[in-house]
Amino acid sequence: MRRSISIIIPAYNEEKRLPATLTTVKAYLAATSWEFTEIVVVDDGSRDGTAQLACEAGVRVLQNPGNRGKGYSVRHGMLEAQGDWLLFSDADLSTPIEEIEKLWRAVGNEHADAAIGSRDLDRSLIGVRQPLFREMGGRFFNLVIRFITGLPFHDTQCGFKLFEAAAGREIFRRQRVERFGFDVEVLYIAQHLGYRTLEIPVRWNDVAGTKVNMLGGAAAFLDPVKVRWNGLTGKYK
């Protein structure tokens, strides 16, 4: 039985893409049988009209104290959301919102606590591919993650993840990484706490305008080391 769901969308300077995204998500939710739904846009200190557009669209808006990063934004939304299930999705909908049906069926059939979208399990589902150097960099990053953290997932960085609310709150309140390496941390914490997470192949399209620059991507390689150290020193208990 579908109860309630919150869809959390972290947003930084997304005034151009956000209106279409919100229209699409609202149309999807209107056609489903969830008893309660909410869209939560977390504005990460945008300097454009992101927050105003979200307010005008009639969705719930949370504002960070300045530009804190995607990880901070997702944690903010996850801890404030009201649904029994919590999905965070990128503002560009690179994974179509309808793919949540795959995650929902998986957690229901397998009695899991979370499900994450994956681009790597079935690459035939990728419509528009990334530039080759970014794609290869992503694959290498995931190999590093698996080696350092012991996580079994092939794609930790897809911005489409569903959590049961109680599990999500336990996981995200322990999160420390505030920028793009946070996905690794929350999955590590989930495993550390004994929550079952499934990796599900989803459709995905590369969308121009990524917020990840070369410096930020390089810095993310340090995050798995921090996460592993935090786990070994008991900081996630």
N, C-alpha and C positions, 0 to 999 in steps of 0.2 A: 504494500500500500504506500502510495506517495504521500508524504506529509508536507514538509516545507523545505524550501531551498533558497539559499542566498547565493547570488553570483557576484563575486568581488572583482572589480576591474581597476587595477592600479593605472593611474594616468598622469603623465607629465607632458605638458604642452601638446595636448591631443585635440585641440579645437577643430582641426580639419577632419580627423577620422572618427571622432567620438559620436557625432550625430547619427551617422549611418550605422555605427555599431550598436548604439542604444536602440535604434529603430528595429534592427534585426533581432536583438535579444528580447525586446518586449514582444515582438510578434511571435517568437518561438514560445515564450512563456505563456502567452495568451492561448496558445493552441494545445497546451499540456494539461494534465489532470492534477498537478500539484495543488494542495489545499491552500498553501501560502507561498508567495514568492516575493523576493525583493532583489533589486539591483543596487549594489553599493559601489559607487565610484569613489576611489580614494585619490584625492588630488595631492600630488607630491610637490607642492610649492610652485605650480605652473605660473609662468609669466604671461600667458595668453588668456583666452576666455574659457578654458576648460571647465573650471568650477561653475561659472555662470551658465554655460550650455547644459551641464549636467542638471543643475537646479531647474532650469527651464523645461527640461525633459521630464521632470517629475520623479526623478530617482533620488535615492538617498545619497548624500554627499558627505564624505569625511575629509577633513583637511589636515595634512601633516604640518608640524611646526617647521616650515621651510622644506627645502629639497633634501630628503633623507635617503632616498634610494628605493628601488623596487622591493627589496626584501622588507624594509620598514613598512612600506605601503601595504604589502600583502598581509603582514602580521597585524597591522592596524585594522584592516578590514576583517580579517578572520576573527579577531578577538571581539569585534563590535557587532558582527553579523548575528542575526536572530534565527536563522533557519536550522532545521535538524540536519541538513546536509549543506556543505559549504564548497563551492567551486570557485577557484580563481582562474581567470582567463585574461590573456593579453588584450589590450585595447584595440589591436588591429584585427582581431578574430582570425589570426593565421590558422588556427584550428577552428573550423566552423562550430557554432554553438550547438548545433544538432548532434555533434559527436558526444555530447554528454550522455546520450542514450546508451552508448556502448559502455561508458564507465558505470552508469547506474545499473545496467543489467549485470555487469560483472560483479559489483559489490553485493548485489542481491543474490545472485546464484552461488557465489563463493563465500558469502558471509564474511566479507572483508571489511576493514575499517577505512580503507582509502583505495583510490585507483588513480593512476597517472597516465596521461596520454603519452604515446611514444611515436617518434618519427622513424625509429631505427628497426623496429620489429617487422614492419612490412613497408619497404620503401616505395612499393608500387602505389601507395596511397598519397605520395607526395605529388602535388599538381605542379607547382612552381618551385623549382629547386633554388637553393642558395648558390651564390658564387662558389666555385670549387674550393678556394682557399678557406672560406668560412665553413664549408661542409666538412672538409678534412680536419680543420681545427677543432670542430665540435666532436668529431669521432675520437681524435686524440685526447681531448679533454675528458671524455667519458672513460677512456682506458685508464687515464691517470686517476680518476675518481675511484674506479673499481679497485685499482691496485692499492691505493692509500686507505680507503675507508672500508673496503670489503663489501660495499653495496652491490647487489646483483643486477641492477638495472642497466639497460643498454642506452637509455636516454633520460638523463635526470633533468635536462634543461627545457623541455617542452613546457610552455607556459599554460598548461591546461591540467589542473589537478583537483580531484574531488576528495573531500574528507567528511567522515561522520563528525558531527559537531563536537561531541564530548572529546573524542580523540584529537580533533583538530585543535581545540583549545589547550589541551595538555601539551601538544607538540609545539604550537606556535608561541605559547608563553615562555617556552625555554629557548626560543630562537635568539641568536645573538648577531648573526651576520645580517647586515642591513642592505647590502647591494646585490649584485647579480649572482654571487655564490650561495645565496640563501637556499636554493632548491636542494642542493646537496645536504645542507645542514638539516632541513626539516625531514628529509627522507632518512637520514642517519638517526635522528632523534626518534622517529617513528619506529625504526627497527630496534633501537636501543630500549624503547619502552615496551616492546612486544606487540606493537600494532601490525596487523597484516596489510600489506600494500601490494596491489596488483599493477602490472604494467600492461597497458592495452594499446594496440596499434590504432592510430587515428589518422584521418585525413589532415593534410597540412599544406599550406602554401606560403612561400616566402613573400613577405610584403615589404616594399621599399620604405625606408625611414626608420630603421632600427636605431634604438638608443644606446646600443652597446658599441663603444669605440674600442680601438686597439689597446689603449692603456687599461681600460676597465676589464677587457677580456683577459689581458695578461695578469692583472691583479687577482682575477678569479681563481687562478691556478694555486694561489696561496691559501684559499679558503678550505679546500679539503684537508690540508695539513692542520689548520686551526681547529677544524671540526674533529678530526681524529684526536688531537691533543685534548680538546675539551671533553671528549668522551672518556679518554683514558684517565683524566684527572677528576672525573665525577661531576663535572659542571652541568650535566643535563639531568641529574637526579632530582 
